Amino acid sequence: MRRPMAKSSLLFLVVLFSSSTAFAFTKPRQVYVVYLGEQAGAKGEEKILAGHHGLLLSVKGSEEEARASLLYSYKHSLNGFAALLSEEEATELSARTEVVSTFPSQGRWSPHTTRSWEFLGLEEGVRGPDSSGRLPPGAKAGGEDVIVGVLDSGIWPESRSFDDEGLGPVPARWKGVCQGGDSFNPSSCNRKIIGARYYLKAYEARYGAVNTTNAYRSPRDHDGHGTHTASTVAGRTVPGVAALGGFAPGTASGGAPLARVAVYKVCWPIPGTNPNIENTCFEADMLAAIDDAVGDGVDVMSVSIGSTGKPLRFADDGIAVGALHAAMRGVVFVCSGGNSGPKPATVSNLAPWMLTVAASSIDRAFISPIKLGNGMVIMGQTVTPYQLPGNKAYPLVYAADAVVPSTPANVSNQCLPKSLAPEKVRGKIVVCLRGTGLRVEKGLEVKRAGGAAIILGNPPAYGGEVPVDAHVLPGTAVSMVDVNTILGYINSSTNPTAVLDPSRTVVDVKPSPVMAQFSSRGPNVNEPNILKPDVTAPGLNILAAWSEASSPTKLDGDNRVVKYNIMSGTSMSCPHVSATAVLLKSAHPDWSSAAIRSAIMTTATTSNAEGGPMMDADGTVAGPMDYGSGHIRPMHALDPGLVYDASYQDYLLFACASGGGAQLDHSLPCPATPPPPYQLNHPSLAVHGLNGSVTVQRTMTNVGGQGNARYSVVVVEPMGVSVKVSPRNLSFTRTGEKKSFRIKIEAKGRGSWRVNGQFVAGSYTWSDGVHVVRSPIVVLVA
């Protein structure tokens, strides 16, 4: 998802009304998605479209009105459509037997490098959480000829990261198009960017025609977010790259540099807000993009988009529905988990057929020493290219002591727009705290008021995590502990001063990785018997390609143009996992999407690069609610040994039993008593509301490439919970063979470990001496 920003600007829950119409309606219309389930046989697109028109005609007054109300007809992977309907019309359609669900399309969705791939161990000999070496036999280097679809804000095709030199012909199976538009034509695509489309019918139904002053009505990316994510997953290898005049120098590369990219632009700016940010993505538009992507022939979908709105039943969640039908056709669907951490129960993209990604750090920092007037040196971090002149001490002031009288006390330290008094900050270094508002906007406020520089400090919730920014004036950021030290010095001195030294890039920072505090946490509020997030990957201070139509801060008045930019968010971690899925798809083209998801999850690590436990940025030990199964290890995932597989029918049964259970397809009516959600053959195990004991069954498939394999299990029991696995050994005689086992989970008693109803965590791990197949266990006792 996008870098952390104020919650008010993260996601927008809106109601869609038509801006114009050829008909006179007395009742307000809204964009609804009408979901009909799986396609029943090969009907042909014209016949499917005719069926959709027929349904609309049943609630509309005329054939002309029915056709005019239709926005999208979904016909490649699922059966359904999006149309302008009144509430009464939507209710009437919902009552029809062929309709699975009807739900309003909402604009509550927002778009959630060099060193990171070295840190993940994709280069031989590089130390990190994964240093296992070369690709296994059969894997094509760089994900060659695998097609990754990116749902986002578009792409900047001229970036060197999307050069097609040396690539062979476009795969013959590709069925997509290169859609023209503003500053984008079919020649903008090449053998790297093989397809590009854009979607805005639902957006324009709400807001009217997009303002092309700050957005391209085409697949071209004005924002920068889509270019950043696309180059992280599949950017070419580009030597001599640095951000903002010298930060993070090196060779830029996506995780799958030879993979082909298909772009699906679904995100646009909201009128009346920052016009430089394309951060609302409508459900009906995204569902159309997913449907087209599957029909076009993508292998992996990378979706750095999510919602913090009220969770919906899976049958009423358009993205969950689209992802389900994509997964059924073998497409690996990877999503960002959200940037609303560290508060619990904030993770989004909650369906088990999605691979949901948290964010963590790598071992690189951009250190910027701060020399206080008392001789103490504080180490900040920044990618701000500006420096204070003269290498001299400047007066130091706390924002709360320099605000205009009308500033509310609870935000007086946060440098919000027009809050600082120029006569109190002019020529000084201003100490501001993160919280409400964008980080870069705080620097803009300091500059407006005449301040010389900004020191941006963390509040307690963000601990030691320091995301870096390209501020519009000299400045740096510091941890919670360090800002408290600075404030203590200010309060104890009659004339506080500081010197800001130039920043430099350093590597081998320890410990790493560390969980990002902004990364959204579990439990899964929609279905707590499925653990979310699934895994974590690098998402803090990631360098990747950028749109040259967007400044590094996206602020009005910032006229800088950059080719590469440093960003933070689960938007940045998601494409790292997408690239890993591309590599697995290249090595194992016959594996299902569930098998690939399993391989990534069961080979993840819960240790940092030094062998200790992964930590949160606040200094506490992280757990499954933070990182799911752990930090990804791409090389290990290529040879997982065993996988947990699941079918379309398994997911339909799961949805019947999950929170607000609902039928997802008429092909499988929900049984009177469906199996509990934790019985889904999933790589992690969560049991919510354990009362006494439950017995769970899992089935594993041997993919280790050897005929005879014997696995033994090791269990780490959650505190106060007994876990018994039976049998304790599994023997396989051939590749593809399946074996089942049972896990009995029982509460031991009512001890102090149950204080405040906290989840308790453990694991069970199968190993044959070569492969290690680990699954987390998370339990909440009733």
Secondary structure, 3 states (H helix, E strand, C coil): CCCCCCHHHHCCCCCCCCCCCCCCCCCCCEEEEEEEECCCCCCCHHHHHHHHHHHHHCCCCCHHHHHHHEEEEECCCCEEEEEEECHHHHHHHHCCCCCCEEEECCCCEECCCHHHHHHCCCCCCCCCCCCCCCCCCCCCHHHCCCEEEEEECCECCCCHHHCCCCCCCCCCCCCCCECCECCECHHHCCCCEEEEEECCHHHHHHHCCCCCCCCCCCCECCCCHHHHHHHHHHCCCEEEEEECCCEEEEEECCCCCCCEEEEEECEECCCCCCCCCCCEECHHHHHHHHHHHHHHCCCEEEECCECCCCCCCHHHCHHHHHHHHHHHCCCEEEEECCCCCCCCCCCCCCCCCCEEEEEECCCEEEEEEEEECCCCEEEEECCCCCCCHHHCCEEEEEHHHCECCCCCHHHCCCCCCCCECHHHHCCCEEEEECCCCCHHHHHHHHHHCCCCEEEEECCHHHCCCCCCCCCCCCEEEECHHHHHHHHHHHHHCCCCEEEECCCEEEECCCCCCEECCCCCCCCCCCCCCCCCCCEEEECCCEEEECCCCCCCCCCCCCCCCCCEEEECCHHHHHHHHHHHHHHHHHHCCCCCHHHHHHHHHHCCECECCCCCECEECCCCECCHHHHCCCECCHHHHCCCCEECCCCHHHHHHHHHHCCCCCCCCCCCCCCCCCCCHHHCCCCCEEEEEECCEEEEEEEEEECCCCCCEEEEEEEECCCCEEEEEECCEEEECCCCCEEEEEEEEEECCCCHHHHHHCCEEEEEEEECCCCEEEEEEEEEEC
